[in-house]
Amino acid sequence: MSRVIDLRKTIFELAEEHADFVEIMKELGFSEITKSAMLHSVGKIMTLPRGAKMKDIPKEKIISVFNEKGFEFIGLENAEAAGAFAESFERADEATTLAARDAAAISNASGRTELIKSYLRRLGEGETLEAVQADFVREFGEVEASEIMKAEQELMKEGTPLEEVQKLCDVHSALFHGSTREEKIMNAEKAVNESMAKSASDGHAAIHESAANNVENASRLESVTGHPLYTFTKENEKLADLISVIRAAIEKKGDVAELLTKVREISIHYAKKGDLLYPHLSVKYGVTGPSQVMWTVDDEIRDELGALEKERDRGDWWFTRLGNVITRAEEMIYKEQNILFPICAASFTDEEWVGIYHDSKDYADCFGVKKEIWDEAEANLPKQTVSETSGEIVMPGGHMTLEQLTALLNTIPLEISFIDADNINRFFNEGPKVFKRPGMALDREVFSCHPPKIEPMVRSILDDFRNNRRDSVPVWMDKNGRTFLVTYMAVRDNEKNYLGTVEIVQDMEFAKEHFGIE
């Protein structure tokens, strides 16, 4: 009795159905399928016809070998086995023969974006990087960084899950600055050099400035002692050096405990990006790609480093994971220097950079890079946003001057944040904070200040408060070796109308010491 291969099924599914499928595939030249990791990843999205096309294995050979083993092919309507396979092959041919159509698409901006999206989709479907690169090199002499971001943003708008686009974030950097056997592919830095600053997706006017100017602006700012981009770049330089040392230690399978502790300072670098750059690009300028994609990658790198440090069993698998995560960190350095920072340089005003500089003072040093003075920013302190008044603020419990009330709120040993009923950040008390509250975050939607993976939880809490399902949510956590209680409370008027939410952060070490708790 013949055994059946359904051409609509993935290689992984066929391998699960037929015990000898993997060996037959290996005999045909699909050597990678014998690796469990490949079978359980690419194999789950790759079909036999498409895989055969990528490996350039003649369909006649595949049909012959499987027929000899007692298989027949099904999967396409009203077609014989060989005909079905041939038709499926023709479909694979069509998917990779797009030269004429692509040439017309490249002539306009929307066509270019669609074409870039098609390359990203092909990578997401498991097609080899080299195959996609070959088409990219043939069709594009150059690419714009803003085009890459726009393509990612459109994929998300069309329903591609954030997780899938985030995976492409790592892969596509290789696509746009890797190389093939035919020629060196045009890299992302070159793309930024010759591209526009950005094209806002929400109707804001685009900044029609060549990316050559963007990179020049970024380089200029990176050379200004104390400027935020100066500090970010110095941190990246130190991180790159540290990654080289870690790689050498991984090769020797040596003791990397101290190095791992040091590289985890990357969380400070990423926190500054997450608080000071991503939200401002997204909210003020409509550039949402970095906040949606790069921010998620930052979190995953940070979390993986934390998980690896906790592991006591450090066998070969552990060193492999460490090597993988520092490669992701190295790729992020490239993306920051060649895409993120030039776009920030093209977008942010001098006044905004001054605000970012002053907000960044609240963060710890990382990788040994000390904060340096930016003379221009020190001479132009941010304007006070508190309105001046000679009168008093009258409340049911008494009356105070604005100066007294401000001092009172700053004296209370709590970190206090208030967002209004429209989810807008309205107030942070002053002083050192464990959970940073940049002044530039005021008047922004609170969700822009949280990583994508945290946003659903924040939305859920606020929705419960607004609909009277809960009045408070306490969260206990450990940070920097200390215990904190973070309490979210609904703020309501006398008629129980929802006015907003207050977040209070309290260091609880004093309570542990009082009760003798270790």
N, C-alpha and C positions, 0 to 999 in steps of 0.2 A: 504494500500500500504506500502511495506517495506521501511524503511529508510536505507541508505547505509553508512557504515564506510569503507573508503578507507585506508587500512593498510599502504599505502605509505605516507600518510599525517601525519603531526605532531599533537600532542595533542592540541596545540594552534589552529591549523586550524580546527580540529574537534569540538572544543569548540565553535568556531565562527560559524560553520555550524549548530550545534544542541543545542538548548537552554537548554536541560536537560542533556547534556553530562557531565558537571562538577558534577552534583548531582549523576549521575549514577557512575562515577568514585569514588566519595567520598564513596558511598555505598559499592564499591568493596574494599576499603582500601587505595585509593590514596588520603589521607587526605591533602597532601601538595598542591594539585591542587587548593584548595579553596583560597589559598593565591595569590593575584593578581601578586605580584612580581615573584613568582615561575612560574605561568602560562605564564607570559610575558617574561620570560628569558629561563629557562630550557625547558619550554613547547614548545618553538619555535624550538627546535632541537631534542626533544624526541618523538619517535613513541610509539604507544600503545603496540606492542609486546615487545619492548626493556624495556619499563617502567614496564610491567608486570613481565619480567624476573628479573629486579632489586628488585622489591618488593616481589618476590617469591609468586606471586598469580597464582594458577593453571589456565591453559588456558581453561580447561573445565568449570570452574566457570565463567570466563569472557564471554565465548561464550554463556553460558546458560542465564546469566543476560541480556546481550544485546539482545538475541533472544526474551526473554520475553518482552522486551521493544519495540519490533517491528523492530529491526535492522538486517541487513545482512552484511556480510563482503565481500569486494572485494580488489583487489590490487596485486594479484599474478596471472600470466598467467595460464589459463586453470585449475583452481582449484576451488573446491567447498568451501563454506564458512569455514566450520570447518577445512578442509584440508589446505586451504590457511593460516588460523591462525596458525595451527600446524606447517606448513612449516616455517612461519615467526618466530615462537618460536624456531624452530630448528636452524635457522640462528642466533638468539640471543644466543642460547646455544653455537654454534660454536665460537662466538666472545669472549666468556668468558672461553672456555675450551681449553687452549693453552699450557698446562703443558709440553707435550712431545716436541712440537716444540720449546717452550721457553728454555727448558733445553739444547737443542742442540745449540740454538742461543747464550746462555750465555757463551759458551765455547770459543768464539772468540770476539775480540773487536768490529768488525762491527756489529755482531749479538747483542751484548749488547746495542750498540747505537740504533739499529733499535727497540729493545724491549723497551728501555726508551722512544723513540719517540712514540711508540704505547700507552704507558701509558699517555703521555702528550696529544695525540690526543683524547683518551677516556675521559679525563677530559674536553677537549675543546668541545666535543660533548655532554657534560652534564651528563656523568655518575657520580655517587656519589663518593666522595672522599674515603669513607670507602671501597667500592667495589674494587676500583683500588688499594688501599693500601693492601688489602688482597692478591691480586695477586702479588704485589710487594714484600711483606714480604715472600711469599712462594718461589719466584724465585730468589731473591737476598739476599745474606748474607751481602753484602756491595755494595756501589756504589761510584764512583769517581766524585768529583765536576767537573772535566774537562769533564767527560762523559755527565753530565747534560748540560753543556754549548755547547758541540759539538752537542748534540741532538737538542738543540734550534737553533743553527746555520744552521744545515742541514734542519730543518723544513722551515726556512726562504728561503734557497736556492731553496727548492722544490716548493716555491710559496705560502707558508702559509703567509698571511698578517702579517706585523709587529704588528698590533693592536691585532691580535689573540695570537701571541706568547707572547706579553707583558701581556695579561690577564693571561696566564699560569704562568708568572713569579711569581705572587702572590700565585696562587693555588699550584704550584709544590713544593714550599718551605714547605707547609703543608704535601704534599705527602712524601717528603724525610726526614722530622723530626717529623712527627706526631705519632699517636699511634692508634692501633686497639684493639678490644676486645681480639684478640688472643695473641698478643705479642707487645712489644714496638718496633716500626719500627726503623731500623738503621738510625740515623739522619745525616744531612749534615755535621756536624762537624766531626763525626766519619768517614764519607766518605772521607773528606779531609785528615784526619789523615792517611788513608791507600791508598791514590790514588797517581797518578802521578801528576806532577805540571800542565801539560797541554799537548794537542796534537794540534799543529798548523795546521789549515786547508788549508793553502796556500802553503805547501811544505817546510816551514821552518823546521829545525831539531827540534824534540821534546826534551824537557829537561827531561831526564830519571832520575828523582829524586823522591823519594817517597814523598807523601803528608805529611807523618809524619814529614819529614824534612821541608816541606813547612810551616807547622803550627809552628814547632819549630823556624824556621827562622822568621816568622811573629811575634811570641811571643817575640823573642829576640829583634827585631826592635821596637816593641811596648813598650818595657821597657827602650829604650834609650832616655833619656830626650831630647826633642826638635826634634827628628826624625819625619818626616811626619806621619808615622803610630802611633807614640806616641800621636801626636796631634789629629789625626782622632779618635783614640780609646778613648781619654779623652772626646772628643766632644760627642761620642756615649754614654758614661757612663752618661754624664749630660743630654743628650736627653732622655735616658731611665728613669732617675729619673723624668724628667719633664712630660713624658707621664703618669707615675703612678699618679702624682698629677692631671693631666687633667682628667684622668679616674675617679678619686674620685669626682672631680667637676661635671663631666657629670652625675654621679649617683644622685647627689643632685640637678641637673638642676640649678646650681648656676651661679654666674657671672664669666665668664671665659675670659673676654676681655683682661686682663693683661696677662694671661697665653697664649692666642692665639697669642698675639703680640710677646711674647717671643719665642714660638715654631716656628714662622715664620723665625727665624734666621737659620732654617734648610736650607734655600736657600743659605746661605754662604757655609755651609758644602757641599751641593750638587754642587755648582758652582766649588769648589775646585776639587771635583771628576771629574766633567765634563771637566775641563780645564787641569788637571794635570795627571789623572790616565787613564780614558777611552780612550782618543785618543792615548796615548802612548802604551797601551796594544794592541789596534787595529792596528795602523800603524806599530809599530816596531816588534810586536810579533805575529800578526795575530789572536789575541784573540778578536773576534768581538762581541761575545755575550753580554758582559757588556755594550758596547757602544750602541748597537742596542736596547737592552731590558731594562736593569737597568736604563739607562739614561732617557728613555721615562717614566718609572715609577717615577723617581725623579721629572721630570717636572710636572707630573700629581699630585703628592703629593703637590708640591709647589703651583701649580695653584689652587688646591682645597682649600688649607688653605687661600690663598688670596681671593678667592671668598666667603668663609665663613666669613671672617673678614668684608667684605663689606656689608653682609646681615644685615638688621636692624630687620627683623622679625625672631626671634630666638625661634621658637616653638620646639615641640618634634622632628619634622623632621630634624631640624637644628642640634640638639644634636646627632641624629642618624648618620648624615653625618660626624660630627666631630669625633665620635667614630670610624667610618669606616676608615677615613683617618689617624688617629693616629695609628690604627692597621696596616695599610700599612707601615707607617713610622717605626713601631716597627719591622715588618718583614724585612725591608730594613737594619736595624741595624744588624740583624742576618746574612743576605746575605753578608754584607760587612765584618764582623768579621770572618766568617767561610768559605767564598768562595773567595770574591774579594781580600781581603788583603793577604791571603796566596798565591794566584796566582801572585799578584804583587811582593811579597817577593821572590818568586821563579824565577821571570823573570827579574826584574830590577837590573841593576848593581849599585855598590856603587856610581859611578860617576853620574848616573842618579838620584839616591836618593838625592845627593847633589844639583843637579839642581832643583829638585822638592822642596827641602827645601828653596832654595833662591827665587824661583818663588812664593812660598806660603806666603812670607812676604808681598806681595802686597794685601792680603785679610784681611778683618776685622775679629776681634775676634767674636766667637759665643758661646752662652750658658755659657759665663763667663770664657771660657778657654783661658788663655793668651798665647801668643807666648813665647816659651822658647828657650834658646840658645842650639843648637846642636854643641858642641865644634869641633867635627871632620869636620863638614861642614864649620864652620867659618874658620878653618885652611886650607881649600882647596876650595878657591873661584873659581867659574867657569872661565875657560880660556876665555880671550877676543877673540871674533871671528872677530874683525875688523883687517884687515891686516895692517901692519906697512909700512909706506912709508914716505920718506923725501921730495918727490916732491909734486906738486900741481895737483888738479883736474881741468882740463881746460874745460870750458863750453862756449856755445855761448854768455852767458851774463857776463862772467868774469872768474876768477879763484880763487880757495880757497884751503887751505890745508885741509887734511882729518880732522884734529882737529877742524878747523873752521867750516867746513860743519856739523860735528857731533853736535857741540855746537849750531849752528844755528837751526838745526832741533829740538833739545831738548828745545830751548828757545821759539819757536812758541807755543802759548797757545792752541794747538790742540793735540788731539790724532791721530797720523798718522800711518796707516798700508798700506803696499804695497804687492800685490800678483802679480806674473808674468802671462804671457799668458798661462802657463800650470797649473794655479790655485794653485801655490805653494807660501806659505808665505815666503817673502824675507826680509822684513824690518818692524820693529816697532820702533818709536822713544822712547826714555827713559823717565822716570819720572812716578809719580803717575797717575793711570788711573782708570776711572770709569768702563770701559769695559776692563777687564784684558787681557793682552797679554803675556802669559808665554814665556820665552825665549826658552823653549823646543819645542814650536810650530813652530819655524823657520824651514824651509825646509820640512815642512809637507804640505799635501794638505789642503787647507782652509776648505774643507767640514768636515774634522775630528774635527774641532774646534767648530762645531755648533750642537746643539741638533737635533735629527732626524726630529722633526716637523718643524724646521726652514730650513733645508737643501734644500727642493724643492724651496723655495723662493730665496735663495742664488744662486742656479744653474740657475734659471730663469733670474735673474739680469745679471749674468756673460754671459749667452748665448746671451742676448740682446745686451750687450756691444760688444761682439766678432763679432756679425753679424750686427753691425751698426744700430740696431733698436732704441737704446737709448744711450745717452751720460752721463746722471747722474740720480740718484734716491735719492731724499731727504726724510728722515724719521724723523718726530718729535716724541719725546717720553718724558715721565716723569720717572725719576729714583731717588730714595731716596729723593723725595720732590723737585727736581730741574728739569728744562726743558732743554732738549738737542736736538740738531740738528745733526743727523748722515747723512752724505752725501757720497754716493758711486759715483765715477766718473771714466769713461773709460780713460785710459792713452794711447795716440796714438802718433806716430812719425809724421814728417812733411808730409809723404805720406799717413797719416791717417791709417797706419797699427796698429793693436791692440797690445800693449805691456803688458798690465795688468790693474789692477784696484787699485785705491787708496781709502781708507776709512778714512774719517775725522770726528772726534767726537768733537763737540763744545758745551760748556756750555753756554746756552743762558740767564741765569739769569741776566747778565749785561744789556741785551737789555730790558728785562721786567722792570728792575729798572729805566732805562733811560726814558722809555716811560710811567712810572707810572702804569704798568699793574700789577694787583694783581695776 
